[in-house]
């Protein structure tokens, strides 16, 4: 099949993903058509199918890419030996990563319901892998006698939910810098976990 004039796979593919990410975050997956995505990219609607089989595959790819980048970025962080330092690093990392990727984070949480059962299983597995990194830190802290956490799974979900909230209210240029927000949240997390 001939490529659309002016289209280049190394350019058009990422542009399709960027446009879909922005449109899904702004309007919701169900409200966005392939035609809208094509129009945002500046290609014919049929040209999209050279890059993705369907809208579901596009959503899945966006979520999978986001979760893979999240996990890889976390693994690339320097690792301290003690649980308290690891928990602080996780807290600051999570806030900053989410701030830098607001549309991807929004879609990762709000559009899970629109994934097929098979795709949901894959994304849910990646989410559990990320959650398990925090739970491992909390378990280590309990073993070290530093954290007083009766249920590490519940504590894990509570911390992540709290940290996710930053994206709903924080705006650059506001009263607090992102560093100050990270420090405030770290203090709240530390007080909730430390014996």
N, C-alpha and C positions, 0 to 999 in steps of 0.2 A: 504494500500500500504506500502511496506517495506521501511524503511529509508535507504538511501545510506550508505554503510559501512563507518564508521568514521565520519559521519555527526551528528551533534547535533543541534537541533532547536535553542537553546539559543546562539549558536556560529555561525552556518551557516547562519541563517537569517540576523543578522547584517553584516556578511562578504559579503553577496550578496548585501546589500544596500551600503556598503562602496565601493565595486568594481564598482557597477553601477554608483555611484556618481562620482567617479574618471574617469571612462571611458566616461560618458556622458559629463563631463566638458572638457575632453581632446579632444574628437573626435566629439561630438555632438550626440544627441539622435538618429537621423535617421541613422547615420553611425555605430552604435553599435548593434551587434546582441546578442541574448540570449546566443549563443555559446561562444562568447567572454567573457561575464560576467561569465559563468560557468567555462571557462578555467582560468580566473583570480582568482576564488575562489577555484578551484581544485576539482570541482564536475562534474558529467555528466550533460549535458544540460537538460535532462529530470528531473533531481533532482530540478532544479530551480522552477518547477511548483508545488512543495510541499510548496513553500514559497510565490509565487506570481502567479496569474492567467495568466499574460502576461506582456509585456514590458511597455505598457501604465499604468498599475496599479502600476508598480514599479516606473515609473516617477512621477506619482501622489503622491505616498506615500512619496517619497523624498521631493517633494515640500511642501506637507502638513506638514510633520514633521519639515521642516525648518521654515515654517511660524508659526507653533504652538510654536516652541522653541523661535523664535524671540519675539512673543507676550508675552509669559510667562516670558522670561528674562526681557523684558521691565517692565512688571507689578511688578516684584520683585525688581525693582530699588527704592531707597528711593525717596519720592515725596516731593518737596518743595512747599510752598504755592504760591509763586509769579511766574508769567509766565516767567520772564527773567531767573531765576534759572532752571525752568523746561526745557526751550529751550536749555540752556547750557548742562543740563543732557542728553537730547535727542541727541544733536549733538555728544557728546562724546560717548554715548552708541552706536549709529548707526555706527560710524566709527570703534569702537573696535569690536563690534559684527561681522561686515562684514569682518574685518581683520582676525578674528579667524575662519571664515567659508567661505573662498573664493569660493570653488567649489559649495557649496549649494547656495550661493548668485548668482553666475554666472548662474547656472541652473535655478534658480527662475526667472531670467529676460530673459535669452536667449531661454529657451525652452517652454515658454508659448504657442507658436504657435503649438507645438506638442501635446498639451493636447486635449482630446475630449471635445466637447462643455459642457458636464455635469461636467467634472473635472475642466475645465477652470472656470466655474461659482463658484465652491467652492474655488479655489485658489484666484480668483479675489476678492471674498468676504473677505477672510483673509487679502489680501493686503489692501483693503479699510479700514478694521478695524485698521490696523497699521497706515495708512495714517491719519485716523481720530484722532488718539491719538495726532499727531503733530498738526493737524488743530485745535483741541480743545485748545491746548496751545496757538496757535497764536490768536485765538478768545479771549481767556482770556486776552492776552496781549493788544489787541486792546481795550477791555473794561476797562482795567486798565490805558489806555492812555500811555502805554509804547511802543507799536509797531505801526508803521505807515504802515499798509498793506492794500492796496485797495481791494485785493481779496485773502482771506485766502486759498482758494483751490489752486489757482495758486502758491501762495507762498509756500504752503506745497509741491507741486510737484517739485518746483524749488529747495528747500532745500534738499529734498531727492535725487534728481538727482545729485546735487553738491556733497553731501556726498558720494554717490555711486562711484563717480569718483576716490576716494582715492584708491580703490582696483585695478584700472587700472595702477597706477604708483608707489605706495608706495612699497618699499622693506625693510624688516628689515635689519639693518646693514648699511643703507645708511646714507646720510648726516644728516637727521633728525630722531629723535626718534618718536615713535608713539605718545607719550605724546605731543611732540612739534607740530606734525601734527594736533592733536586734538585741541590744543590751537590756532593754525593759522586758522583752519577752523571755530572754534568758533568765533574768532574775525571777520571773513568775514560774518558769519551768523548774528552776533549781529549788525554789521554796516548796514547790509541790512534791518534789521527789526526795529531797535530802532529809535524812532522819533527824 
